[in-house]
């Protein structure tokens, strides 16, 4: 099977892990040979309530028995979409009441940028260095790292990349700026959080110039930071919110959410201003709704802060330079990518699945399902520390 994988599946690197997973349940991935891996990645912040949660599986099965794809997005009333959009709106500030479901977080980025340009009739987009918003050409244009952008130029014009969490950068916002797109917590730079002062100053600047503030919470939402929405930590509300990853509870789903007044701009001049065939697939929406309800009913978010402290207490070693964390989301900083890669390989050998960050390859990624127990945290940390003693 590995050879067929390498031959017929388009590869994104020269050295994929190529582990054949036969089953996933709760906190664990199971290899075909029977090996089990304690998952510290959760599908890159997708499986916040664990793998194959019974409520999610049941919702998928029930919806699959009703209907799958029936028509392009927005033409027919599809109950799973409506119910999920209503549930999200109930849990968000009043101004975020209109949901456009997409297939992925990247597509949410694309839709939000189009909406901002359409509403403001401006072209300039401001993004930030070391940011990640997806990999299509529009999203790539606002990615904050030239190494990843350069091979695919030309990209969108009129994009500025500024310093994240720097007050002086905000002076670049002007009457020409359609939108500012920013990760509430920077993910691929190694879990970097801004200050309260900076986030509120950013909100105020956008208000001053009629610029739309787009907050990317594709990785940060659904309890990852200890609150349902990461922007709650900063006492601000975005004009457009980007969601993905855990939104589908393991199924492919993204969304950008704004006020109905803003979103209605897609209905005219031109009509069908943003369209998708499979966005908001009914099975994905049913799964996401079940996942969100389980997350809240089982009160996993309430345990995040304490579990973060356990991780930080257990991860003590001279080789660890720092731990950058925000809830159950942390970057364990080491001296080099070489060290990180050796540690990842050691952890895999010992049954712990982890990874690194695109813009911080010297950091070990920890973003487990929120259901992880104290015993599992201590087990994982023990193996990580043993690895640092061994490599």
Buried (B, 14 or more C-beta within 10 A) or exposed (E): EEEEEEEEEEEEEEEEEEBEBEEBBBBBBBBEEEBBBBBBBBBBBBBBBBBBBEBBBEBBEEBEEEEEEEEEBBEEEBEBBEEBBEBBBEEBBEBBBBBBBBBBBBBBBBBBBBBBBBBBEBBBBBBBBBBBBBBBBBBBBBBBBEEBBEEEEEBBEBBBBBBBBEEEBBEBBEEBBBBBBBBBBBBBBBBBBBEEEBBBBBBEBBEEBEBBBBBBBBBBBBBBBBBBBBBBBBEBBBBBBBBBBBBBBBBBBBBBBBBEEBBEBBEEEEEEBBEBEBBBBBBBBBBBBBBBBBBBEBEBBEBBEEBBEBBBEBBEBEBBEEBBBBBBBBBBBBEEBEBBBBBBEBBBEBBBBBBBBBBBBBBBBBBBBBBBEEEBBBBBBBBBBBBBEEB
